[in-house]
Amino acid sequence: MKRFLLTVSFFICFSLILISWVWAQTKEVVVVTSFPKELFETYKKAFETKYPGVSVVVQQKPTTQGVTYIRETAQKPEADIMWASAVDAFQVLKSEKLLAQYELPKEIASKIPPKVGTFPVHDPEGYFFGFALSGYGMMWNKPYLQSHKLKPPKEWTDLIDSQYFGHLAISAPSRSGTTHLTVESILQAYGWEKGWALLLNMGGNMAVVTERSFGVPEGVNNGQYGIGIVIDFFGLSAIASGFPVDFVYPSMTPIVPANVGIIKGGPNLENAKRFVNYLLSEEGQLLLFKPEIGRLPVIPELYVKGPPGYPNPFKMKLGGLEFDTKLSSLRYELLNSLFDQIITFRLNELKEAWGAIYKAEKAIEEGKKKGRDVSKAVAMVAEARSLATQVPVPEAQARDKEFNNAFKGKEKTEARAKLETEWDVKAKANYAKAKELALKALGLI
């Protein structure tokens, strides 16, 4: 009987150990990311090779949708990792207590400097971590620009030139975290009203506002669009892959981290920690140099192993912009909504207004050369420009916490719906009036 009981006990213990081992070997880590397939598939394969039996389950979503998903599942989180470029999205998640604190192992943390320029690489409180650095700028198709006799741009302000009418492309910030950060950077660099005037003028030159950020570099790579407003890795990876394109960082642009954070209450905490550690290890960082990825590592000493001429943000003269993440996270949803109402959804009317303005301005210049009195036409075009660059939200409101609360949460509030309708009506009327004035000015000449 003793022998029998011992045998049974041994069998039960062995079975429990075996079951535990099998369970441990088949665990997963669920990652919400906005990154393109080329990037996350490379890391998925490398991580699963390093940790056999641990499966990386990827849920690819635009950053804004990723934030919404994490909010909606907060009571019972289904994912473990948020992995995206837009640092302000992580600030939003942190402020809503949806990320878990984590302390990096010393052997990893010691190799990463606290700042790039004046910007922190990691969240100082350990809620999210910079895994790669990113800048924002413009990429262009060289044959396209040559065939249309266009000069390559250098600054954001170059993109309001009439020569670029119909040749630009951007994605909607409400659909792309990287575009959101680009738009916010422009607003912080030039100020709220001047920044929106710049964006509205650039909007008038847009051939398209794409639904996903990927659509812009793809269109530039194949020559569908001349110039695209993109995050740097789209340009760098395209150049490395042999596309006939180039990329530039404007002087007024931040170099900020693309981030990874552990979702609070996620089902696979230990594997989430492993995933973060792997991304920030030298092995994980070196993958950023792959042509299909084209990202900037956060470990300075690794740049000697990068491709020749690869940009090094730790040695670059950074742009004259200190990005305010708190301001960005405060008006995150407001900015997305406002851009859609006055640019994305009214792109055709905006383009028509600017097309008429450019024609009138060209006629004015010709009239001046012929000695004509163009003063009335000049006044009309100035008024048309004012209408076409008017933002319906004052800066004081954009900085007001209570005002911004109307745009937060899963459900659209009555106040938000009312405001969006007012913006839409105002934008439509402004662009129609701007077009009318420009055409009248053209008629005078």
JOTALIN-V900806 format. One line per field, one symbol per residue. ss: DSSP state (A for helix, B for strand, O for the rest). phi: phi as a letter, one per 20 degrees, with the letter a starting at -180 (. if undefined). burial: # if it has 9 or more other C-alpha atoms within 8 Angstrom, else .. Layout:
ss=???
phi=???
burial=???
This chain:
ss=OAAAAAAAAAAAAAAAAAAAAAAAAOOBBBBBBOOOAAAAAAAAAAAAAAOOOOBBBBBBOOAAAAAAAAAAOAAAOOOOBBBBOOAAAAAAAAAOOOBOOOOOOAAAAOOOOOBBOOBBOOOOOOOOBBBBBBBBBBBBBAAAAAAOOOOOOOOAAAAAOAAAOOOBBBBOOOOOAAAAAAAAAAAAAAOAAAAAAAAAAAAAOBBBBBOOOAAAAAAAAOOOOOBBBBBAAAAAAAAAOOOOBBBBBOOOOOBBBBBBBBBOOOOOAAAAAAAAAAAAOAAAAAAAAOOOOOOBOOOAAAAAAOOOOOOOOOOOOOOOOOOOAAAAAAOAAAAAAAAAAAAAOOAAAAAAAAAAAAAAAAAAAAAAAOOOOOAAAAAAAAAAAAAAOOOOOOAAAAOOAAAAAOOOOOOOOAAAAAAAAAAAAAAAAAAAAAAAAAAAAAAAO
phi=.ffffffffffffffffffffffffdfccddebdffggfffffgffffffcgneeeeddebggfffffffffdffbgdddcdbbeffffffffffelddefbdfggfeffedffcdmdeffdfgemebcfdbdcccacdbeffffffeldeffccgfffefffegnddbbefffdbfffgfffffffffdngffffffffffgfeffadffcffffffffgenfceccebfgffffffffenfecbbceffebedcfeccbeffmffcfffffgffgfgefffffffffggfdmddfedgffffeefgmffdfedffffecefefffffgdgfggfffgffdcgfdffffffffgffffffffffffffemeedffffffffffffffdeeedffgffeeffffffdenfefffffgffffffffffgffffffffffffffffe
burial=........................###########...##.###..##....####.#..########.#..#...#.################...####......#...##.##..#####..#################.##....#....##..##...##.#######################.#######################.###.###.#.################...####.##.###############.##.###.#######..######.##########.##........##....##.#...#..#################.##.#############.##..##.....#..##.##.###.####......###....#.##........##..#..##.###.######.######..#
